[in-house]
């Protein structure tokens, strides 16, 4: 856990910090004149310069986005226009995109707006016209990006995109997110959803993962969110992230304000107006300077909980008003009623011109945060009404699934782990022919091979050296693609986890059709051993919500460090609807049973593949003994006992029954 002696030293030394510290060890007592101390000024501070970047985004050469003498300016009304402007950007000229209407999934014809492998772009709403309704930004391998003056809201978590209002996945540099209003909803109008499914219906408002540096998030309104702002995707996402949050208004939220793992954060002049569970959560050695903020009507404004290691904070002249504090548990720290610093952070930039007195924070933030505050060019007029949508073929209706009869034998697709996956003839296909997995590319470059053959029939997958690395082994055409339903798939994997608190492996199965005209289905599985998040996660598999079996902080958790056989079945009644089950160790009672759910959509409608590895952003470490698959049926463990290939490896739970 953490070193309480070190913590005590840090706490003790921090008493010298903050606005109440003094260099005079023997101050002169002033006589009591009987006069009352005047109440502090709580009015609005007049801010005249809202276009200067302060904080970490002012470092590393500064953040200018699409400004410059030779800039290109484009005004867009649809997401398709925005996507095309980004794709066709001249790499030698800055680009400013003015948003003059509402961008939607429908007029984008995509699930997200990618700002990927580009630089020098500003995306700014005109007046109060700019809106992103149900679609967010995905910033990947990009630098010098500005997003301002936009309403971004109700971005679903299950549409083949990160699911955040703004997602930053490193390496990213010099990002300024300013004067936006970003929100979701704490409720979902679907009585069939459980509380956990409601919480997972949307994801974060602004998240930063991987190697994300020199970022400033300022003058935004963040509200109506369960998972508001995440910095670091897991306890193994170890990068020296640097982010500044200033003059933001956080209200009607649950937690993550932000949740900050590793790196350095500076949070000043924010107004926190109500949080159901918690506020700033500093974890995994992060150090956060928390300065001149006003916290009101909330629970646990500053804490370090739910990670393998604590984080630290420096508290400087904050207001805590009507706060509920919980006691610090044995495995974490809550700042508490007599909140004190536990660390120190000296930031490398000058922000004195932007720092206002704490008693003026509430009124000033309420006056200046959000859209319609900054000066923009006038709108050229309302966007034209969209053309009527053409009728869309709904595709085949769901068909009933008859009970699957136990097979007498199975023609398996087999990967036995004796060769690394990209080696020739590493796979035996169901027809008996040989093949191999194909390596993938990220950003036009070949991904590193992080699979190692151990010589004992097992493969180690290890991305601990660089969590940002993507490394995926992919086999195409693993199921029929003829559009005939029902369609079946059974996948068995012999997997051993790690004891170091890291994720283990990602696995995906996509079951699209060659002539698909609409969405198709994908099952994404994340094997995890990272603390309370450990277990087998079926990502967005239950009508858009994720399901985790054997979760670390729930009854009957799975010990994910141990070897076991994981068994998945998929039975599709249509391209997008079907049943999913998860079994472990040959037990015929499923740990997860999802019936008649809308599946997670594949990235491309025609995707049809099996994929192993890691999509980047977190550290993974695990051993693969073997992988088997068949499209002949959705077979339960009892149907397959005695039918696994001889000599493939440890098949505990699937031996021939007496």
C-alpha positions in Angstrom: 0.0 0.0 0.0 1.7 3.2 1.1 4.4 4.3 3.5 2.6 5.9 6.4 5.9 7.2 7.8 6.6 9.0 4.6 3.1 10.4 4.6 3.5 11.7 8.1 6.7 13.5 7.1 5.0 15.0 4.1 2.0 16.1 6.2 4.2 17.6 8.9 6.4 19.5 6.4 3.4 20.8 4.6 2.3 22.8 7.6 4.8 25.4 6.4 2.9 25.8 3.1 -0.2 27.6 2.1 -1.6 31.0 2.7 -1.5 30.8 6.5 2.3 30.2 6.6 4.6 32.9 8.0 8.3 33.5 8.0 8.1 35.3 11.4 8.5 32.8 14.2 7.6 35.4 16.8 4.9 37.7 15.4 4.0 40.8 17.2 0.4 40.7 18.7 -1.8 43.5 17.5 -4.0 45.1 20.2 -7.7 44.3 20.0 -9.5 47.5 19.0 -12.9 46.0 19.3 -13.7 46.7 15.6 -15.2 43.9 13.4 -13.2 42.4 10.6 -14.8 43.5 7.3 -16.5 40.7 5.3 -14.4 39.7 2.3 -15.3 40.9 -1.2 -17.2 38.1 -2.9 -18.1 40.0 -6.1 -17.2 39.3 -9.7 -13.6 40.1 -10.8 -13.6 41.8 -14.1 -11.7 39.6 -16.5 -10.6 41.4 -19.7 -8.3 38.9 -21.3 -9.9 35.5 -22.0 -7.8 34.6 -25.0 -4.5 34.1 -23.3 -3.5 30.5 -22.5 -2.4 29.9 -18.9 -1.2 26.7 -17.2 0.6 23.8 -18.7 -0.7 24.4 -22.2 1.4 27.7 -22.2 4.6 25.6 -21.8 6.4 23.6 -24.5 6.2 26.5 -27.0 2.6 27.4 -26.1 -0.7 26.4 -27.6 -1.9 28.4 -30.6 -4.1 25.9 -32.4 -5.3 27.1 -35.8 -4.1 30.7 -35.5 -1.4 32.2 -37.6 -0.9 34.5 -40.6 -1.3 31.7 -43.1 -4.2 29.9 -41.4 -7.1 28.3 -43.2 -10.6 29.1 -41.9 -13.6 26.8 -42.6 -17.2 27.2 -41.3 -19.1 23.9 -40.9 -22.7 22.9 -40.3 -22.3 19.1 -40.2 -20.0 16.6 -38.7 -19.2 15.3 -42.2 -17.9 18.7 -43.1 -15.8 18.9 -39.9 -14.4 15.4 -40.5 -13.5 16.3 -44.1 -11.8 19.6 -43.0 -9.6 17.7 -40.5 -8.8 14.9 -43.0 -7.9 17.3 -45.8 -5.9 19.8 -43.6 -2.7 21.2 -45.2 0.0 20.0 -42.8 1.9 23.2 -43.4 -1.0 25.6 -42.5 -2.9 26.0 -39.3 -6.7 25.3 -39.5 -9.5 27.0 -37.7 -12.9 25.3 -37.9 -15.9 27.5 -37.0 -18.9 25.5 -35.9 -22.2 27.1 -36.9 -24.7 24.5 -36.0 -25.4 21.2 -34.3 -23.0 18.3 -35.1 -24.7 14.9 -34.7 -24.0 11.2 -35.3 -26.4 11.4 -38.2 -24.8 14.4 -40.0 -21.3 13.1 -39.2 -22.0 9.7 -40.5 -19.5 8.4 -38.0 -19.4 7.6 -34.2 -16.8 10.3 -33.3 -14.8 13.2 -34.6 -11.2 12.0 -34.8 -8.4 14.6 -34.3 -5.7 12.0 -35.0 -2.2 12.3 -36.3 -2.6 16.1 -36.9 -1.5 19.4 -35.4 -2.3 23.1 -35.3 -6.1 23.0 -35.3 -8.8 25.1 -33.5 -12.4 24.0 -33.4 -14.5 26.9 -32.1 -18.3 27.5 -31.9 -19.7 30.7 -33.4 -21.5 32.7 -30.8 -23.8 30.2 -29.1 -24.5 28.2 -32.2 -21.8 25.5 -31.9 -23.0 22.2 -30.5 -21.9 18.5 -30.4 -25.1 16.5 -29.7 -24.3 12.9 -29.0 -20.9 12.9 -30.6 -17.5 13.7 -29.1 -13.9 14.4 -30.0 -11.2 11.7 -30.0 -7.8 13.3 -29.9 -5.0 10.8 -30.6 -1.3 11.4 -31.4 -2.0 15.1 -31.9 -0.5 18.4 -30.7 -1.4 22.1 -30.6 -5.2 21.6 -30.6 -7.8 24.1 -29.2 -11.5 23.3 -28.6 -13.5 26.3 -27.4 -17.1 27.6 -27.1 -19.0 24.4 -27.8 -21.8 22.6 -26.0 -20.8 18.9 -26.0 -23.4 16.6 -24.5 -24.9 13.1 -24.2 -22.1 11.2 -25.8 -23.0 7.5 -25.5 -20.4 5.0 -24.4 -21.2 2.1 -26.8 -21.1 3.5 -30.3 -17.6 2.3 -31.4 -15.9 5.4 -29.9 -14.3 6.2 -26.6 -17.6 7.6 -25.3 -16.2 10.8 -23.8 -17.2 14.3 -24.6 -13.5 14.9 -25.3 -11.0 12.0 -25.1 -7.3 12.5 -25.3 -5.1 9.5 -25.8 -1.4 10.0 -25.8 1.0 10.9 -27.1 -0.8 14.3 -27.2 0.8 17.7 -26.5 -0.4 21.2 -26.0 -4.2 20.9 -25.8 -6.4 23.8 -24.7 -10.1 23.0 -23.8 -11.7 26.3 -23.0 -15.2 27.9 -22.4 -17.2 24.8 -23.3 -20.3 23.3 -21.6 -19.9 19.5 -21.4 -22.6 17.3 -19.8 -24.5 14.1 -19.9 -27.2 12.9 -17.6 -27.4 11.1 -14.2 -30.5 9.3 -15.3 -31.6 7.2 -18.3 -35.2 6.8 -19.3 -35.1 3.0 -19.4 -36.5 1.2 -16.3 -34.8 -2.1 -17.4 -31.3 -0.7 -16.7 -29.6 -1.4 -13.4 -27.9 1.3 -11.5 -24.5 0.2 -12.8 -25.8 0.2 -16.4 -27.1 3.7 -15.9 -23.7 4.8 -14.7 -22.0 3.2 -17.7 -24.5 4.6 -20.3 -22.3 7.6 -20.7 -18.6 7.9 -20.0 -16.4 10.8 -19.1 -16.7 14.5 -20.0 -13.0 15.1 -20.5 -10.5 12.2 -20.2 -6.7 12.0 -20.7 -5.0 8.7 -21.0 -1.5 7.6 -21.9 1.2 10.1 -22.5 -0.8 13.4 -22.3 1.2 16.5 -21.5 0.9 20.3 -21.6 -2.9 20.5 -21.3 -5.1 23.3 -19.9 -8.8 22.9 -19.2 -10.3 26.3 -18.4 -13.6 28.2 -18.0 -15.8 25.1 -18.7 -19.1 24.0 -17.3 -19.1 20.3 -16.3 -22.3 18.9 -15.0 -24.7 16.0 -14.9 -22.1 13.3 -15.1 -21.3 10.1 -13.1 -17.6 9.9 -14.3 -16.6 13.4 -15.0 -12.9 13.7 -15.7 -10.4 10.8 -15.7 -6.6 11.4 -16.0 -4.9 8.0 -16.4 -7.0 4.9 -17.4 -5.7 2.5 -14.8 -3.1 2.0 -12.1 -0.6 0.8 -14.8 -1.1 3.8 -17.1 2.1 5.4 -15.8 3.1 8.6 -17.6 4.2 12.0 -16.3 0.9 13.7 -17.4 0.7 17.5 -16.8 -2.7 19.2 -16.7 -4.0 22.5 -15.4 -7.7 23.0 -14.5 -8.7 26.6 -13.8 -11.9 28.6 -13.5 -14.2 25.6 -14.2 -17.7 25.2 -12.8 -18.4 21.6 -11.6 -22.0 20.9 -10.5 -24.5 18.1 -10.2 -21.8 15.5 -10.7 -20.9 12.2 -8.9 -17.1 11.9 -8.9 -13.8 12.3 -10.7 -13.2 16.0 -10.4 -10.7 14.9 -11.6 -9.5 11.4 -10.8 -5.7 11.9 -11.4 -3.2 9.1 -11.6 0.6 9.8 -11.9 2.0 13.1 -13.1 1.4 16.6 -12.0 -1.8 18.6 -11.8 -2.6 22.3 -11.0 -6.2 23.0 -10.0 -7.0 26.7 -9.2 -9.9 29.1 -9.1 -12.5 26.3 -9.7 -16.0 26.4 -8.2 -17.3 23.0 -7.1 -21.0 23.1 -6.4 -22.2 19.7 -5.3 -20.7 16.2 -5.8 -22.5 13.1 -4.7 -19.4 10.9 -3.9 -16.1 12.7 -4.2 -14.1 15.5 -5.8 -10.4 15.5 -6.5 -8.9 12.0 -6.2 -5.1 12.0 -6.4 -3.8 8.5 -7.0 -0.6 6.5 -7.9 1.9 9.1 -6.8 0.3 12.1 -8.6 1.0 15.5 -7.0 -1.7 18.2 -7.4 -1.5 21.9 -6.4 -5.0 22.8 -5.3 -5.2 26.5 -5.0 -7.9 29.2 -4.4 -10.8 26.8 -5.1 -14.3 27.1 -3.6 -15.8 23.7 -2.6 -19.4 23.8 -1.6 -22.2 21.3 -0.7 -20.3 18.1 -1.5 -18.6 15.0 -0.2 -14.9 14.3 0.1 -13.5 17.3 -2.0 -9.9 16.0 -1.7 -8.8 12.4 -1.2 -6.7 9.5 -2.4 -8.8 6.3 -2.6 -9.1 3.1 -4.6 -5.6 2.6 -6.0 -2.6 0.5 -5.1 -0.7 3.7 -4.1 -1.9 7.0 -2.8 -1.4 10.4 -4.5 -0.5 13.8 -2.9 -1.8 17.4 -2.8 -0.7 20.8 -1.8 -3.6 22.9 -0.4 -3.4 26.7 -0.7 -6.2 29.0 0.5 -9.3 27.0 -0.5 -12.8 27.4 0.8 -14.6 24.3 2.1 -18.3 25.1 2.6 -20.9 22.6 3.9 -18.7 19.6 3.3 -19.2 16.0 4.3 -16.0 14.1 5.0 -15.6 10.4 5.5 -13.0 8.8 7.7 -9.8 7.8 6.0 -9.8 4.0 5.4 -6.7 1.8 5.9 -5.8 1.8 2.2 -6.3 5.5 1.4 -6.5 9.1 2.7 -9.3 11.5 2.9 -8.2 15.1 3.5 -10.8 15.6 6.3 -12.1 18.5 8.2 -8.7 19.8 9.2 -7.4 19.3 5.6 -3.6 19.7 5.3 -1.1 19.4 2.5 0.6 16.1 1.9 3.0 17.2 -0.8 4.3 20.2 -2.8 4.2 21.2 -6.4 6.0 24.2 -7.9 4.6 24.8 -11.4 7.0 26.1 -14.1 4.8 28.9 -15.5 3.6 32.3 -14.4 -0.2 32.5 -13.8 -0.3 35.4 -11.3 -2.3 37.6 -13.8 -4.9 34.9 -13.9 -5.2 33.9 -10.3 -8.0 35.7 -8.4 -8.8 35.7 -4.6 -10.6 32.7 -3.4 -13.6 34.7 -2.1 -14.3 36.0 -5.6 -14.1 32.5 -7.3 -17.8 31.6 -7.1 -19.2 34.8 -8.6 -16.5 35.1 -11.2 -16.7 31.5 -12.4 -20.5 31.7 -12.6 -20.2 34.8 -14.7 -17.4 33.7 -17.1 -17.5 29.9 -17.5 -19.3 28.2 -20.4 -20.3 29.2 -24.0 -21.2 32.6 -25.4 -18.6 34.4 -23.3 -15.7 34.8 -25.6 -15.7 37.0 -28.7 -16.1 35.2 -32.0 -16.9 36.3 -35.6 -20.7 36.7 -36.3 -22.6 33.7 -37.5 -23.2 33.8 -41.3 -26.8 32.7 -40.6 -28.5 29.5 -39.6 -27.4 26.3 -41.2 -29.7 24.9 -43.8 -32.2 22.3 -42.7 -30.9 18.8 -43.3 -32.4 16.9 -46.3 -34.9 14.2 -45.4 -33.3 11.0 -44.5 -33.5 8.2 -47.0 -35.3 5.1 -45.8 -32.8 2.7 -44.3 -33.2 -1.0 -44.8 -33.6 -2.4 -41.2 -32.0 -5.6 -42.2 -33.3 -9.1 -41.3 -35.5 -9.4 -38.4 -34.3 -11.4 -35.4 -34.9 -15.1 -35.8 -35.5 -17.6 -33.0 -32.6 -19.7 -31.9 -33.3 -23.4 -31.6 -31.6 -25.3 -28.8 -28.1 -26.3 -29.9 -27.5 -30.1 -29.9 -24.3 -31.4 -28.3 -21.7 -32.1 -31.0 -20.1 -35.5 -31.5 -16.9 -33.7 -32.6 -15.7 -30.2 -33.3 -13.6 -28.9 -36.1 -11.7 -26.3 -34.1 -9.7 -23.3 -35.1 -6.6 -23.7 -33.0 -3.7 -21.6 -31.7 -1.7 -23.8 -29.3 0.8 -21.3 -28.1 3.9 -23.2 -29.3 4.8 -20.4 -31.7 4.5 -16.6 -31.4 1.2 -15.6 -33.2 2.9 -14.0 -36.3 5.0 -17.1 -37.0 4.2 -19.1 -40.1 1.8 -22.0 -39.5 1.1 -20.9 -35.9 -2.6 -21.5 -36.4 -4.6 -24.6 -37.6 -7.8 -23.6 -39.2 -11.1 -25.6 -38.9 -10.5 -27.1 -42.3 -7.1 -28.4 -41.3 -5.0 -25.8 -43.2 -2.3 -23.7 -41.6 -2.3 -19.9 -41.2 -1.0 -17.2 -38.8 -2.2 -14.0 -37.2 -1.4 -10.7 -38.9 0.2 -7.8 -37.1 -1.6 -4.5 -37.2 -0.7 -0.8 -37.7 -1.2 2.3 -35.7 -1.0 5.7 -37.3 0.5 4.1 -40.4 3.3 2.5 -38.5 3.7 -1.2 -37.7 2.9 -2.1 -34.1 5.6 -3.7 -32.0 5.5 -7.4 -31.4 4.9 -7.8 -27.7 4.2 -11.6 -27.9 7.0 -13.9 -26.8 7.1 -17.7 -27.2 8.3 -19.2 -23.9 9.3 -22.6 -25.3 6.9 -24.5 -23.1 3.8 -24.1 -25.3 2.8 -20.7 -23.8 3.0 -17.1 -25.0 3.7 -14.1 -22.8 2.1 -10.8 -23.8 3.9 -7.9 -22.1 3.4 -4.2 -22.7 4.7 -3.0 -19.3 7.7 -1.2 -20.9 5.4 1.3 -22.6 1.7 1.3 -21.9 1.0 3.5 -24.9 2.2 0.7 -27.3 -0.5 -1.1 -29.3 0.2 -4.7 -30.2 -2.5 -6.8 -31.8 -2.6 -10.1 -33.5 -5.5 -10.4 -35.9 -7.1 -13.3 -37.9 -9.7 -12.4 -40.4 -12.8 -14.4 -41.6 -13.4 -16.5 -38.5 -17.2 -16.8 -39.0 -19.7 -16.9 -41.9 -20.2 -13.5 -43.5 -23.2 -14.5 -45.7 -25.9 -12.5 -43.8 -27.6 -15.7 -42.7 -28.9 -15.8 -39.1 -28.8 -17.2 -36.5 -25.0 -17.0 -36.4 -22.9 -18.7 -33.7 -19.4 -18.5 -32.2 -17.7 -20.3 -29.4 -14.3 -19.2 -28.0 -12.2 -20.9 -25.4 -8.9 -19.5 -24.0 -6.4 -20.9 -21.6 -5.1 -17.7 -19.8 -2.9 -17.0 -16.8 -2.8 -13.5 -15.3 -0.2 -11.6 -13.4 0.3 -10.9 -9.7 1.4 -7.3 -10.3 -1.9 -5.5 -10.5 -1.9 -5.0 -14.2 -4.4 -5.7 -17.0 -3.8 -9.1 -18.6 -5.0 -9.2 -22.2 -7.7 -7.9 -24.6 -9.6 -10.1 -27.0 -12.1 -9.1 -29.7 -14.4 -11.1 -32.0 -16.2 -9.2 -34.8 -18.9 -11.0 -36.8 -19.8 -8.7 -39.7 -21.1 -9.7 -43.1 -19.5 -9.1 -46.5 -22.5 -7.2 -47.9 -23.4 -5.5 -44.6 -25.2 -2.1 -45.0 -25.8 -1.4 -41.4 -24.1 -2.0 -38.1 -22.6 -5.4 -37.1 -21.6 -7.0 -33.8 -18.4 -7.2 -31.9 -17.5 -8.7 -28.5 -14.6 -7.1 -26.7 -13.2 -8.8 -23.6 -10.7 -7.3 -21.3 -9.0 -9.6 -18.8 -8.0 -7.5 -15.8 -6.1 -7.8 -12.5 -5.9 -4.1 -11.6 -7.3 -3.8 -8.1 -11.0 -3.2 -7.7 -11.4 -3.3 -11.5 -10.1 -6.9 -11.8 -12.2 -9.6 -13.4 -13.4 -10.4 -16.9 -14.9 -7.3 -18.5 -17.3 -7.5 -21.5 -17.0 -4.0 -22.7 -20.3 -2.3 -23.7 -21.8 -5.8 -24.3 -25.1 -5.3 -22.5 -27.1 -2.8 -24.5 -24.2 -0.4 -24.3 -23.2 -1.0 -20.7 -20.1 -3.0 -19.7 -20.3 -6.1 -17.5 -17.5 -7.4 -15.3 -17.6 -10.9 -13.9 -15.6 -11.8 -10.8 -14.9 -8.1 -10.0 -12.3 -7.4 -7.4 -14.5 -5.3 -5.0 -17.6 -7.6 -5.2 -18.5 -10.9 -3.5 -16.8 -14.0 -5.0 -14.0 -12.2 -7.0 -11.9 -14.2 -9.4 -8.2 -14.5 -8.7 -7.1 -13.2 -12.0 -3.4 -14.2 -11.3 -4.3 -17.9 -11.7 -4.6 -20.0 -14.8 -8.1 -21.0 -15.9 -10.1 -21.7 -19.0 -12.4 -18.9 -20.1 -15.3 -19.9 -22.4 -17.4 -17.4 -24.4 -20.5 -18.1 -26.5 -22.2 -15.8 -29.0 -25.6 -16.5 -30.6 -26.7 -13.7 -32.9 -30.3 -13.5 -34.0 -29.6 -10.5 -36.3 -26.5 -8.4 -37.2 -26.8 -6.4 -34.0 -28.8 -8.5 -31.5 -28.1 -11.7 -29.7 -27.1 -13.7 -26.7 -23.7 -13.8 -24.9 -22.5 -16.1 -22.1 -19.3 -16.4 -20.1 -18.2 -19.6 -18.4 -15.0 -20.3 -16.4 -13.1 -23.5 -15.6 -15.6 -25.8 -17.3 -18.4 -24.9 -14.9 -21.7 -25.2 -16.8 -23.3 -22.3 -14.9 -22.5 -19.1 -16.7 -20.9 -16.2 -14.8 -22.6 -13.9 -17.2 -25.7 -14.5 -19.3 -27.0 -11.8 -21.6 -30.0 -12.6 -23.7 -31.5 -10.5 -26.5 -29.0 -7.6 -26.0 -27.9 -5.1 -28.6 -24.3 -5.9 -29.1 -21.4 -3.4 -29.3 -21.0 -2.3 -32.9 -18.0 -3.2 -34.9 -15.8 -0.4 -36.0 -16.6 -1.3 -39.6 -19.7 -3.1 -40.7 -17.9 -5.8 -42.6 -15.4 -6.6 -39.8 -15.0 -10.3 -39.3 -12.1 -11.3 -37.1 -10.5 -12.7 -34.0 -8.0 -10.4 -32.3 -5.6 -10.8 -29.4 -3.4 -8.2 -27.7 -3.8 -4.7 -26.5 -5.2 -1.5 -28.0 -2.9 0.8 -26.0 -3.3 3.2 -23.1 -2.7 0.6 -20.3 0.0 -1.9 -19.3 -0.8 -5.6 -19.9 0.9 -8.7 -18.8 -0.4 -12.3 -19.2 0.3 -15.8 -20.5 -1.7 -17.4 -23.3 -1.6 -21.3 -23.2 -4.0 -21.9 -26.1 -7.0 -20.5 -28.0 -9.8 -22.5 -29.7 -12.8 -21.3 -31.7 -15.7 -22.6 -33.8 -18.6 -21.1 -35.6 -20.6 -24.4 -35.6 -22.6 -23.6 -32.5 -22.8 -21.8 -29.2 -21.7 -24.7 -27.1 -21.8 -24.9 -23.3 -18.9 -26.5 -21.3 -20.8 -29.8 -20.7 -21.2 -30.2 -24.5 -17.5 -29.9 -25.0 -16.0 -32.1 -22.4 -13.7 -34.6 -24.0 -13.9 -32.8 -27.4 -10.9 -30.4 -27.0 -7.8 -31.2 -29.1 -5.3 -33.6 -27.5 -2.0 -32.2 -26.3 -3.1 -28.5 -26.6 -2.2 -27.7 -23.0 -4.0 -27.4 -19.7 -7.7 -28.1 -20.3 -8.7 -28.3 -16.7 -12.5 -28.6 -16.4 -12.9 -30.1 -20.0 -11.5 -33.6 -19.5 -13.4 -36.6 -20.7 -16.2 -37.3 -18.2 -16.5 -40.8 -16.8 
